[in-house]
Amino acid sequence: MRRFQNLSEEQLLELERTWESQEAPAGMLEEEHQNEGMALYQALSKCNPNEERYKLQLVQLLLCEENELKLNDLPVQQDEKKKRYKEAKRIFQQVLKLKPDHPGVCYRLGFLYFYGENWDKAISFWQKALLITSEHHSFHLASDQKIKANAYIAKALHFKSQQSLLEAQKLFNEEKDEAVKGETILMIEELKKQVFPSYQEEEKPFQLIDSNKSKRYITLREYENLAIPEKDTAILNFVHENDVTFYTIYGEVHLNKKYAYLLQFLMISGRFVNVDEIVKRFLFLQNAQDSKALLYQMMRRLRLRLAPAVNRDGEEIIIKTTEGYKWNQEIKYIILKNKDGIDEWIHA
C-alpha cells in the first residue's frame, strides 16, 4: 500500500499499534484488514530486515490468507479446488522464502501435494518437516503433527505401491514369455491381496473427537444426525473451516478461527491450563505486543460469545482460577472435522 511508502520504522510501528487494536469480525478475518497488515509488515521488514518479529507476523498473515481458501469445503468443484491448491502452494513458497526452516509450512505443503497425488513431493516435504531442527521453539512440529506426518508418509507410500503394482500388472499382461509369467504371477497375486483391500467400507469423510478424547471417523449419515445434539453436549464444528460453528440444543454461534482453536485447545486439554502454556501454544499470541493482555481479552469475548448458545454464564463454561483456564467438564463436547483436514492452522 502506497501509504506505507517513505515512512520511518517509528512511524510504521505507530501504525502497527493502530492496526493491532482493530477487531476483526467473528467468523472470518477481514480481507482488507489482513491485506493492510501484510503491506504494513512488508514495509517494516524493508525498513529493518534484521527484525525477526516482522517476518514472523508476515508469515502468520500469509498463513491466515492461505487458510481463507476453504480447501476442505465439500461443495467446491474440482477445478476450483485445483486453483486453490495452486494458490496455497504459492503462498507457502512465499513463507519458505521468509522462513526456510519452518516445518509447519513443509508439513502443509506435504498435504497439498498429497491431495494433488504427487506422492514423491508429499513425502519429501513431510520428511523435511520432521528433520528440520530450529532454534525457535515456535517452529517445532507439535506431537500430533509428527504422528500425522509419519502416518501420511506411510499412506503416500501405500499409494505409490498401488501405482507400481498396477504398472507391474500391465507389464505382466503384455508379457509374451510364458516362463516369465510363470515366475511372477504368484508374487503379483500375493501383493494384490496386501496392497488392494478385498472389501470397500462405507465412506467415512469426517472425524469426530469426543469428551473421552476418543477419535473415530464417521459417515455422512452419522454427521447429519449430529445436527441436533443431545442435552448437555456442545458441538464445535470445523468441517467448513471458514465457518466454524459452536452449538447446543439451545442455540448456535459462529466463531472466528482463532477463538475456535483456542476453545478446542481448552476442550481437549481437560484440565486447568495456565496462561504461559496457552501463549506458548499459539503463534498469534506470541507475536502480540502484550500476549497475556490479548489472551485475557480473547477469553472474556469467548465466554460472552458462548453464553447464549449454552444457556449458562460464560464463567460457568470456561472456568478461571489462579491455576488458569479450563473447559467445564460437566458439558460434554464433540469436535467435528474433515477426515483429511489439515489441523491447527493457527498454531502450527
Secondary structure, 3 states (H helix, E strand, C coil): CHHHCCCCHHHHHHHHHHHHHCCCCCCCCCHHHHHHHHHHHHHHHHHCCCCHHHHHHHHHHHHHHHHCCCCCCCCCCHHHHHHHHHHHHHHHHHHHHHCCCCHHHHHHHHHHHHHCCCHHHHHHHHHHHHHCCCCCHHHCCCHHHHHHHHHHHHHHHHHHHHHHHHHHHHHHHHCCCHHHHHHHHHHHHHHHHHHCCCCCCCCCCEEEEECCCCEEEECHHHHHHCCCCCCCEEEEECCCCCCEEEEECCEEEEECHHHHHHHHHHHHHCCCECHHHHHHHCHHHHCCCCHHHHHHHHHHHHHHHHHHHHCCCHHHHEEEECCEEEECCCCEEEEEEECCCCCCCCCC
